């Protein structure tokens, strides 16, 4: 787990359990989706909530936005405790869901007008610039937009409120490489406009995001299995390749076999004193996440 921050975290989660109805098992009232999770989202950084499909990322973000109530545990968003849907999110928190919840006949103009009605300082001009960049007509209804265009529209509408904390559920899942690059640039510009602005986004594929993300929360089967600064996680680990019959395979995590050799992840501190027959290299962030997930799956 990460160490205490010098400033209060934008999001703090302690001992979080969430039980939800299981539609596949009518004889059971609920299933445990999130399991005793604890982590912090550092203020002024980009935190990626990473995990495979079904790991619990969407459930976690919906809980943080107040849509689901914690079964046990404590949540604080911008210092305000949240216990469920009856608790309003603090001012300055923007939420972009994985799909629109607005009526399919609504247009971008309708979304902007709805925000202006509740946000006196809402920046409609910024939204207009972002929509022009994305090639989205303000009068086009949601049902006529592609999945990628709907994602860009929702991100643009959220950025119009200049949120201090922005929660994004799989914002890049439906974007082509060019659109993905443009959205990352828009998010960078948003961060640059305020020192304390924070982003928490979920994704199942970092890809080229390692240069954008500062902090990682890795989720598997509803549990946080790894948390830390992206650069720290890389520095704290090594990739090791050894003979499969060697005596040093116990330290390898998520090991995979290639012929008569094993490759796996290990803590850098565990590499001290290893014989020269062990090949070591610095991992990528993708290596750390992939091999940690392989180990967790076992």
N, C-alpha and C positions, 0 to 999 in steps of 0.2 A: 504494500500500500504506500501511497505517497506520503511524504512528510507534511507537517503542518505548514500552511502558507503564511507569509508575513501579513497578507490581507485576507479578510474573510472570503471563503469560497463562494462562487456564484451559485453553486448547487452543492448541498451536503446530504448524503444518504447514509443512514446507519441502520443495520439489521433489518433491511427491507424484505418482507415477504408479501407476495400478491397471489391470491387465489381467485381464479375466474371459472365460470361455468364451462364444463367440457361438453361440447355438442356431440361428441362421438360416444360418450358414455352417460346415458341418461340416468343410469342407476346411481351415479355418483354426483353429488351436488356441485362439486368444484374440483379443480386441479391446481396444484401449486406451480405457478408459472415462473415466479421469481423467488429465489431461495437465499435468504440471509445475506443480502448484498449490502456492502458498505464501500463508498468511494466519494471523492470530491471532484468537482469541476473547477479548476483554477480560474480566477477572474482574469480577464484580459487575454485569454488564450483560446485556441481552437482545440476542443476535445472531441475525439472520434470514439463513438461507441461501436465497437467492432464485434462481429460474430456472424456465424452462418445463418441461413434462413431458419427461423424457428427457435433461435437462441433466446428470444425474449426482448429484443431491442425495441420493437414497437410498443409492447406492453410497458416497458420501463419509461419510454418517452410519454406515453399517455398517462402514466401515473404521475410523472413529474409535472404534466400540464393540468392535472386535477381531474382528468376524465375517469380514472380508476382510483379507488381508495386503497391505501395500504392495509393489508391484513394485520401485519405487525411491523414495527420499525418506525423510524422518524425521517421526515423529508423537510428540508428547508430550501426554498428558492429565493434568492436575493435576500436571505436572512429571515424570510417569512415562513413559519411552519405551515405545511399543507397536510390535510388529513383526508381529502376527497373532493368530489365534485362541488360540494357546497362552499369550498374555500376558493375565493377568487385569486387568480394569479396577481402578483404585484404589478404595478404600472411599469412599463418598459420591457415587458417580456413578450416576445413574438413567437408564435408557433406555426410551423409549416407541416401539416400532416402528410402521410404517404399518398393520400388521394383527396380530392376536394369533397367537402361535405355540403357545399352550397348547391342549390337547385341547378340542374343541367342547363336550364335556359338562361341562367345569369351570364352576364358579360363581364369583361374586365372593368368597364365603367361602373357596373352595378357593385362590384367588389370595392372599388375605390370610394364610391359614394357612401357605402355602408361604413367604411373605415372613417371617412371624414365626419360622419354623424356622431361618432363616439370619440374621435381623436382630434381636438381642435387644431393641433399643430401638425396634422398629417401632411406629408410631403407628396402631394399628387403629381407634381412636376417630375420628381425623381422617378416615380412609377412610370410615367409617360415615356421618359427617356429609356428606361430599361425595356419597356414593351416594344418601342421602336427598334431597339437594338436586336431584340429577339424576333422581330417580324410578326408581332401579334397585333391584330387590329383590335382596338378597344371595344368595338361593337360586336366582335365575334363571340357567340355563346360558347360556354364550356364544352357542350356536347360536340362541337365542330372542331375542337382543338385536339391535336395529338397528345399522347401521354407526356411527351417531352415538353410541349408547349404549355400544358397545364402545370407542370412542375415549375417552369420558368415564371409563369404568371403568379403562382402562389408565393414564390420566393420574392418576386418584385413587390407584391402587395405587402408582404411582411417587412421588407426593407423600407417601405414608405413611412413606417412609424419610427424609424431609427432606433430599434430596440437595443437596450443595454445587454439583454440576454436573448439569443435567438436559438430556438430548438427546431432542428430540421430532421425529419424522418425520411431517410433514403433519398436525399435531394438529387442525387446523380444517377439513380437507377435507370431512368428512361432517357437520358441525354446522350447524344452522339458526342464524339471527342471534342469537336469545335464548341458545341454548346456547353459542355462540361468546363472547358477552359474559360469561356466567357463568364459562367456563373462563379467560378473560383475567383476570377478577377473582380467581379462585383462584390463578392464577400470580402475580399482583401480591402477594397476601397471602403467598405462599411467599417471594417476594423480600424483602418487608418484614421477615420474621422473621430475616434474616441478612444482614449487610453484604456478605459475600463470595459470596453465592449467584449462580450464573450459569445462564443458559438459552441453549441453541443450538437453534433450531427451523428446520425447512425449510418452505417454502411456495412455491406458484407464483402466489399472489395476495395481495398485502399488504392491499388493501382499506382498512379503517379501522385497520390495525395500525401506522400510522406513529407514533402517539402512544404505542405500547407498546414499539416496537423502538428500541434505542440504536445498534446497529451493523449494517452490511450487508455480506454477502459475496454478490456476484452471479456466478452460474455460467452459462456458455453452452458447450454442446458439450464438457463436461468440463473447461473452463478457467475460472479466476477472471478475469473481465474488469473487475471493479470492486470495491473494498473501501474502507470508511471509516465514520466516524461518520455517522449519519443526518442530523443537523443540518449537519455539515460538507459533506456531499455536496450539500445544497440550497444552502448559502451559496457553494459553489465553482462553481456553474453558473448559467446564465441560459437562458431560452427566447427565441429570436430569430425574428422574422418579417420576411422581405425579399422584394423583387420577384425572381421567378425568374431574370430576366435580369441581376440585379445582380452586381457583382464580389466580393461578400462572402459567397458561398455556400460557399466552400471550408472555412470555419471551422465550418459546421454539421455536427453529427453526427446520424445517423439521420433526416435531413430527409425530410419528407413534403410533397407538393404539394397545394395547394388553389387551383384556378383558376390565376391567374398569380403566386401567391405561394408561398413555401416557409417552412415552420416547422421548426426544429430546435434541438438542444441545443448549447450552446457553453460553454467555460470562461469564467468571469467575467473572468479576466485578459485574454482575447482580445477583450473588448468595448471595451477602452479605445481611444478614437479613432474608433470607428465613426460614420458620419454619422447625422444625426437621422432619416433615412428608414428606419432599421432600428428596428422595434418590439421592445422588450425587456421581459420580465417575469420575476419570480422563479418558478422551477419548483416543482412539488410533488415529493415523493419519488417518486411514481408516474411523473411525467414523466422524472426522471433515469434510473430503471430502464428504462422502456419505450424511450426513445430510445437509450440505451446498447445495449440488446439489438437494436434495429433496425440500429444501426451494426455490431454484432458479426456479425449474420446476413449482412451484405453482404461 
